[in-house]
Amino acid sequence: MEEGLIKRVMASMECGVCGQCYEPDNISVLGYQEDLWFLKVFCSACHTQYLVAAVIREGRMPEVITDLTEVELDKFRNEGKLTADEVLDMHNFLKDFGGDISRLFSRK
């Protein structure tokens, strides 16, 4: 796997302190061995520095860890993908929601 791709993947991550995405120019690959990569990242927003160890495997699908049953997985696998409008509608609903969130999602 090339360093440019690793930097792009890391640039999609957010700083743990301020939530700002990292800039590719502020990500340095220190080295790697097989699937284990070592990086130094710097957040230009809050000036926090991190050392990162990441396991990045190319061409392998990650194992799905879920509490859904096989029937539920099959049901959702065949559903259409959420649209941006659906996500925005839910965001707007929850933004002003003043009720009990656990009751909202409980089964009746």
DAMO-V941628 format. One record per run of one state. SS is the DSSP state (@ for helix, = for strand, . for the rest). FROM is the first residue (numbers start at 1). TO is the last residue. If there is no record, write none. Layout:
BEGIN
ss = [SS/SS]
from = [FROM/FROM]
to = [TO/TO]
END
This chain:
BEGIN
ss = [./@/./=/./=/./@/=/./=/./=/./@/./@/./@/.]
from = [1/3/12/14/15/21/22/24/27/34/36/43/49/56/70/78/84/96/101/105]
to = [2/11/13/14/20/21/23/26/33/35/42/48/55/69/77/83/95/100/104/108]
END
